Every structure is written in structure tokens, then in C-alpha cells.
Amino acid sequence: MADDLLPQSDMATSFHQQPRVSNIPGSTRLRQLLNMPDHLIACPGVYDGFSARIALEVGFDALYMTGAGTTASRLGHADLGIAQLADMRGHAEMIANLDRSVPLIADMDTGYGAPIMVARSVEEYVRANVAGFHIEDQIMAKRCGHLAGKEVVDIGTYEARIRAARIALDRLGSDCVLIGRTDALQKHGYQEAVKRLKAARDCGADVGQLEGITSRDMGRRAVKDLHPFPLLLNMVSEIACCVSIIETVSSFSKRYSDIESYRSNTAPPQSSPQMKPNKWAFESWSSRSHHLHPLTPLSRKHWKRSRARVLLGHRKNWPPNVCLMFLACRIVLSSII
């Protein structure tokens, strides 16, 4: 979907448009990105320190801490309102402080209570160096935004949550970005969802989030209807968000041959695209090509291709264990090369 919101030529350069400056807080950096005209901020969903390290190495503008992923990885449960403030705040603090120059947007669910509890949650997230967070209009017994059966509170209760968050941020003097999210689309339709986002904007939200969009046309329409109010679109495309694993795994054997050819300055041997990497191939790469750092031009070119395919919504049906296998090997290689 991102390819319809930004020209492909611009998308290829949406990373590293400005050098990261470590002494700029993540929240300030996020606001700078929001103020850049015609700039699409790509935020991969991360759920623990492992996934966050991978995203940081790739070089995304910002990170997004998914509530569903956090609940699954930290608590071992589905996202059904199980995670509470202590769980989410602790997880967000760990990820946000891996690299303070890279903004982290974190899920704050419903704010975890009445307006006074929303204010306390905001204070905790600000102390954790979170750059932005979103508060939704679901009932307290909330569900993952991509599940059926969601229920939302009345618009007055939703407005009270946003106001409480805005007041807390102003009292703290924080420039943390407040995102108002609505889950009303599923049950109440598009018009009601847009109405709630406009109400959140009027109550002090910096950005809106329309959860559960069902088509590219709906995404375009929402951006147009809410302009110039910035909009966060949450896209889940099977397992492609893990990186472009299909290209990586299927071409690994040929890439390994190319590396060996580079070392010996001879033509690379022919290899079958159907060849699958095995543990010996990974071990050989790590032991015989230790002069190649993960961020050499060869590797960086590969990663740029991968993240471009993610932004273009490339969909492939690879099982999770294949993706995790590659990501695990990638991290191991990064630590020993």
C-alpha cells in the first residue's frame, strides 16, 4: 500500500534522508520527520530486543512497538487485553533505549483505565523515552485491532482519554507525539471512524490512526479526508514484515558463490535457484568470509532491496520458522564476523 502513497523513486530514498544525531531526543526527531513535506515514515513492527536490533541495523526512520507482538513475546498470550501498563512500559523502555536517536512509537492500548490512569500511563511512557504512542477507543476488555468482535466506547469517553493524555504531556513539557486511534471502522463504518479521528484531533492528538483499513482505496480516501492531519496506517501483510525472506533464502546459495568468486576473482559457478541453504553454508560463510562485515556494500545493497520489497507490500507465503531461521542466522553472523 505504501507504493500508492509515495512515488517509487522517493520510496527508495526514504531511509537515511538525514543523518541520525544521537543527542536529539527520539520525540523531537519524530516531530521533525512529521514536519517534512511528502515524507513517508516507515516504522517496522518490533516486539522485543531481537527484532528491534534487526530493524536498527537495516536503518529505518523509526520503530513501532506492536501491542500484539509484545503480548505474545513477553506474556505468551494473544492480544486480548492481558498486557497492562507495567508490561508495556518496561518493554517500550528497553526498545527505546537501544538507540535513542531512532524514535519509538509504542502501543498504549486504552490508556489502562479512567482519565487519571491515562495521565499516569503517559508519564510512564515519557520517562521511558518513548517518542510517540497511540490511545484507542476500544472498551477495557480490548482485542487486537485485526481481530473480529471489537467493541468501542462512546465518543465522549474516547475524547476524555485523548484530553487526559494531552494535558499530561503539556504538564510534563514533553514533545512526545500523541496518536489518536479508532477501531470503530469494523462495527460502525468509515464515516463514524473519520468522525472520531476528527474529534481526537480537536482534543489535542498530533496524529490519527484508522485501524483495520480493508483496501488501498480506503487508505487513500482517509488520508485525503483528514488532510492535513497526519495519519498512521497499520499494515499487516502475512509475514512479509519480517523482511524479504523469500528473496534472501532462495538466493542465498548463489550469493555465497558470488562471495567466494569475489574472493578468488574468478567467475561464479552456476547454481540452481531451487537450492536451499543449510547450516553448513551458513557456517562456511561465517568462517571463510570473516573479512566481510554485515554493513559492507554487498550486504547493504541486499538489505536495501529487502526493505524496499517490504514497503512495496511484497507478499509471499513462507512459514514463520523459515523466517525466524534466517533472522537468527543473520544475528549470529553479525556478532561473529
C-alpha positions as CSV (number, residue, x, y, z in Angstrom):
1,M,0.0,0.0,0.0
2,A,2.9,2.3,0.7
3,D,3.7,2.4,-3.0
4,D,0.4,4.2,-3.7
5,L,1.1,6.8,-1.1
6,L,4.6,7.8,-2.2
7,P,6.2,7.6,-5.6
8,Q,8.5,4.6,-6.0
9,S,11.5,6.8,-6.7
10,D,11.0,8.7,-3.4
11,M,10.4,5.4,-1.6
12,A,13.9,4.1,-2.4
13,T,15.4,7.1,-0.7
14,S,13.0,7.3,2.3
15,F,15.7,5.9,4.5
16,H,18.7,7.9,5.8
17,Q,17.5,11.2,4.3
18,Q,19.1,12.9,7.2
19,P,22.0,11.6,9.4
20,R,21.0,10.4,12.8
21,V,22.0,12.7,15.6
22,S,22.3,10.9,18.9
23,N,21.8,14.0,21.1
24,I,18.4,14.7,19.6
25,P,15.6,13.0,21.6
26,G,13.5,10.5,19.7
27,S,10.4,12.5,20.2
28,T,12.0,15.6,18.7
29,R,13.3,13.6,15.8
30,L,9.8,12.1,15.2
31,R,8.3,15.6,15.0
32,Q,11.0,16.6,12.6
33,L,10.0,13.7,10.3
34,L,6.3,14.6,10.6
35,N,7.1,18.1,9.5
36,M,8.9,17.0,6.4
37,P,6.6,17.5,3.4
38,D,5.8,14.5,1.2
39,H,7.8,12.2,3.5
40,L,6.5,8.7,4.3
41,I,7.8,7.4,7.6
42,A,8.3,3.6,7.5
43,C,8.0,2.1,11.0
44,P,8.6,-1.7,11.1
45,G,6.7,-3.5,13.9
46,V,9.1,-4.8,16.6
47,Y,8.2,-6.9,19.6
48,D,11.4,-7.5,21.5
49,G,15.1,-6.5,21.6
50,F,15.9,-9.1,18.9
51,S,13.6,-7.8,16.3
52,A,14.4,-4.2,17.3
53,R,18.2,-4.8,16.7
54,I,17.4,-6.1,13.2
55,A,15.3,-3.1,12.3
56,L,18.0,-0.7,13.7
57,E,20.7,-2.4,11.6
58,V,18.6,-2.1,8.5
59,G,18.2,1.7,9.2
60,F,14.5,2.5,9.4
61,D,13.5,6.1,10.2
62,A,11.6,4.9,13.3
63,L,10.3,1.8,15.1
64,Y,6.8,0.7,16.2
65,M,6.3,-1.5,19.2
66,T,3.4,-3.7,18.4
67,G,1.0,-4.5,21.3
68,A,0.0,-7.9,19.9
69,G,3.7,-8.8,19.3
70,T,4.6,-7.6,22.8
71,T,1.8,-9.6,24.4
72,A,2.8,-12.8,22.5
73,S,6.6,-12.5,23.1
74,R,6.5,-11.2,26.6
75,L,3.5,-13.0,28.1
76,G,2.9,-15.8,25.7
77,H,-0.8,-14.9,25.1
78,A,-2.9,-13.4,22.4
79,D,-3.6,-9.7,22.4
80,L,-6.9,-9.8,24.4
81,G,-6.3,-7.1,27.0
82,I,-3.9,-9.2,29.0
83,A,-0.9,-6.8,28.9
84,Q,-1.0,-4.0,31.4
85,L,0.9,-0.8,31.9
86,A,3.9,-2.4,33.7
87,D,4.3,-4.9,30.8
88,M,4.1,-2.4,28.0
89,R,6.1,0.3,29.7
90,G,9.0,-2.0,30.6
91,H,9.1,-3.4,27.1
92,A,9.0,0.1,25.5
93,E,11.7,1.4,27.7
94,M,14.1,-1.4,26.7
95,I,13.5,-0.9,23.0
96,A,13.5,2.9,23.1
97,N,16.9,3.0,24.8
98,L,18.7,0.6,22.4
99,D,19.3,3.7,20.2
100,R,17.8,6.9,21.5
101,S,18.3,8.7,18.1
102,V,15.7,6.4,16.5
103,P,12.2,7.2,17.6
104,L,10.0,4.5,19.0
105,I,6.2,4.6,18.7
106,A,4.6,2.4,21.3
107,D,1.1,0.9,21.7
108,M,-0.7,2.3,24.8
109,D,-3.9,0.4,24.3
110,T,-6.8,2.1,26.0
111,G,-4.6,4.0,28.5
112,Y,-5.3,1.3,31.1
113,G,-8.1,3.0,32.9
114,A,-10.0,6.2,33.6
115,P,-8.5,9.6,32.5
116,I,-6.4,9.8,35.7
117,M,-4.9,6.4,34.8
118,V,-4.3,7.6,31.2
119,A,-2.3,10.5,32.6
120,R,-0.2,8.2,34.7
121,S,0.4,5.9,31.7
122,V,1.6,8.9,29.7
123,E,4.0,9.9,32.4
124,E,5.5,6.4,32.5
125,Y,5.9,6.3,28.7
126,V,7.6,9.7,28.7
127,R,10.0,8.6,31.4
128,A,10.8,5.5,29.3
129,N,11.9,7.8,26.3
130,V,9.1,6.7,24.1
131,A,8.8,9.1,21.1
132,G,5.1,8.6,20.4
133,F,2.2,6.5,21.5
134,H,-1.4,5.8,20.5
135,I,-4.5,5.5,22.6
136,E,-7.6,3.7,21.2
137,D,-11.3,3.9,21.7
138,Q,-11.9,0.2,22.5
139,I,-13.5,-0.9,25.7
140,M,-11.2,-2.0,28.5
141,A,-11.6,-5.7,27.5
142,K,-9.9,-4.8,24.2
143,R,-8.8,-7.1,21.4
144,C,-6.0,-6.9,18.8
145,G,-7.1,-4.4,16.1
146,H,-7.0,-7.1,13.4
147,L,-9.4,-9.5,15.2
148,A,-13.2,-9.6,14.8
149,G,-15.6,-8.8,17.6
150,K,-14.1,-5.4,18.7
151,E,-16.3,-3.1,20.8
152,V,-15.7,0.6,21.2
153,V,-16.6,3.2,23.9
154,D,-18.8,6.2,23.2
155,I,-17.2,9.1,21.6
156,G,-17.3,11.2,24.8
157,T,-15.2,8.6,26.7
158,Y,-12.8,8.5,23.8
159,E,-12.4,12.3,23.9
160,A,-11.8,12.2,27.6
161,R,-8.9,9.8,27.1
162,I,-7.3,12.0,24.5
163,R,-7.7,15.1,26.6
164,A,-6.2,13.5,29.6
165,A,-3.1,12.4,27.5
166,R,-2.8,15.9,26.0
167,I,-3.0,17.6,29.4
168,A,-0.4,15.2,30.9
169,L,2.1,15.9,28.0
170,D,1.6,19.6,28.4
171,R,2.2,19.4,32.1
172,L,5.4,17.5,31.6
173,G,6.6,19.8,28.8
174,S,7.1,16.8,26.6
175,D,7.1,16.8,22.8
176,C,6.1,13.1,22.7
177,V,3.7,12.6,19.8
178,L,0.1,11.7,20.7
179,I,-1.7,9.5,18.3
180,G,-5.5,9.0,18.5
181,R,-6.5,5.6,17.2
182,T,-10.0,4.5,16.4
183,D,-11.3,0.9,16.0
184,A,-14.8,2.0,15.1
185,L,-14.4,1.1,11.4
186,Q,-15.1,-2.6,11.9
187,K,-18.6,-2.2,13.5
188,H,-19.7,1.3,12.8
189,G,-18.3,2.1,9.4
190,Y,-16.0,4.6,7.7
191,Q,-17.9,7.8,8.4
192,E,-18.1,7.1,12.2
193,A,-14.4,6.3,12.2
194,V,-13.4,9.6,10.5
195,K,-15.7,11.5,12.9
196,R,-13.8,10.0,15.8
197,L,-10.5,10.8,14.3
198,K,-11.5,14.5,13.8
199,A,-12.7,14.5,17.4
200,A,-9.3,13.2,18.6
201,R,-7.6,15.9,16.6
202,D,-9.7,18.6,18.2
203,C,-8.9,17.2,21.6
204,G,-5.2,17.5,21.0
205,A,-4.0,14.5,19.1
206,D,-1.0,15.1,16.8
207,V,-1.7,12.1,14.5
208,G,-4.7,9.9,13.8
209,Q,-4.8,6.2,13.3
210,L,-7.5,4.4,11.4
211,E,-7.3,0.8,12.4
212,G,-8.4,-2.0,10.2
213,I,-8.4,-0.5,6.8
214,T,-9.6,-3.0,4.2
215,S,-8.2,-1.6,0.9
216,R,-5.8,0.7,-0.7
217,D,-8.6,2.9,-1.8
218,M,-9.8,3.3,1.7
219,G,-6.3,4.3,2.8
220,R,-6.1,7.0,0.1
221,R,-9.5,8.2,0.9
222,A,-8.8,8.5,4.7
223,V,-5.5,10.4,4.0
224,K,-7.4,12.8,1.7
225,D,-10.4,13.3,4.0
226,L,-8.2,14.1,7.1
227,H,-5.6,16.2,5.3
228,P,-3.5,18.0,6.7
229,F,-3.9,15.8,9.8
230,P,-1.2,13.2,9.7
231,L,-2.4,9.6,9.5
232,L,-0.9,6.3,10.7
233,L,-1.8,3.3,8.6
234,N,-1.2,-0.1,10.2
235,M,-0.5,-2.6,7.5
236,V,-0.2,-6.4,8.1
237,S,0.7,-8.5,5.1
238,E,1.1,-12.0,6.3
239,I,4.7,-12.5,7.2
240,A,6.4,-10.1,4.8
241,C,7.1,-7.6,7.6
242,C,9.9,-9.9,8.8
243,V,12.0,-8.6,5.9
244,S,12.0,-10.0,2.3
245,I,12.9,-13.5,3.4
246,I,11.7,-15.2,0.2
247,E,14.4,-13.4,-1.8
248,T,17.0,-13.9,0.8
249,V,16.6,-17.6,1.3
250,S,16.1,-18.6,-2.3
251,S,19.1,-16.7,-3.5
252,F,21.5,-17.4,-0.6
253,S,23.4,-20.2,-2.3
254,K,24.0,-18.1,-5.3
255,R,25.1,-15.1,-3.1
256,Y,27.5,-17.4,-1.3
257,S,29.0,-18.5,-4.6
258,D,29.3,-14.8,-5.6
259,I,31.2,-14.1,-2.4
260,E,33.6,-16.9,-3.0
261,S,34.1,-15.7,-6.6
262,Y,34.8,-12.2,-5.3
263,R,37.5,-13.6,-3.0
264,S,39.2,-15.7,-5.7
265,N,38.5,-13.2,-8.6
266,T,37.0,-16.0,-10.7
267,A,33.7,-16.3,-12.4
268,P,30.9,-17.6,-10.1
269,P,29.8,-21.2,-10.6
270,Q,26.3,-21.8,-11.8
271,S,23.8,-22.6,-9.0
272,S,20.3,-23.7,-9.1
273,P,17.7,-21.2,-7.8
274,Q,16.0,-24.1,-6.1
275,M,19.0,-24.8,-3.8
276,K,18.2,-24.3,-0.2
277,P,20.8,-23.1,2.3
278,N,21.8,-25.4,5.1
279,K,23.7,-25.0,8.3
280,W,27.0,-25.8,6.6
281,A,26.5,-23.0,4.1
282,F,26.0,-20.6,7.0
283,E,29.0,-21.9,8.9
284,S,31.2,-21.7,5.8
285,W,30.1,-18.1,5.2
286,S,30.9,-17.1,8.8
287,S,34.3,-18.9,8.9
288,R,35.7,-18.3,5.4
289,S,34.4,-14.7,4.7
290,H,35.0,-13.2,8.1
291,H,36.5,-10.1,6.4
292,L,33.0,-9.1,5.2
293,H,31.2,-7.0,7.7
294,P,27.3,-7.0,7.7
295,L,27.4,-3.4,6.5
296,T,29.8,-3.8,3.6
297,P,28.4,-2.5,0.2
298,L,27.4,-6.1,-0.7
299,S,25.3,-6.6,2.4
300,R,23.9,-3.1,2.5
301,K,22.8,-3.4,-1.1
302,H,21.0,-6.6,-0.2
303,W,19.3,-5.1,2.8
304,K,18.1,-2.1,0.7
305,R,16.5,-4.5,-1.7
306,S,14.8,-6.3,1.1
307,R,13.3,-3.3,2.8
308,A,12.2,-1.8,-0.5
309,R,10.2,-5.0,-1.1
310,V,8.7,-4.7,2.4
311,L,7.5,-1.2,1.6
312,L,6.1,-2.3,-1.7
313,G,3.9,-4.8,0.1
314,H,5.6,-7.9,-1.3
315,R,3.6,-11.0,-0.3
316,K,5.0,-14.5,-0.1
317,N,3.7,-17.5,1.8
318,W,6.7,-18.6,3.8
319,P,6.2,-20.3,7.2
320,P,7.3,-18.4,10.3
321,N,10.0,-20.9,11.1
322,V,11.8,-20.2,7.8
323,C,11.8,-16.5,8.5
324,L,13.0,-16.9,12.1
325,M,15.7,-19.4,10.9
326,F,17.2,-16.8,8.6
327,L,16.9,-13.9,11.1
328,A,18.6,-16.0,13.8
329,C,21.5,-16.8,11.4
330,R,21.7,-13.2,10.4
331,I,22.2,-12.0,14.0
332,V,24.7,-14.8,14.8
333,L,26.7,-13.8,11.7
334,S,26.6,-10.2,12.7
335,S,28.1,-11.0,16.1
336,I,30.9,-13.2,14.8
337,I,32.0,-11.7,11.5
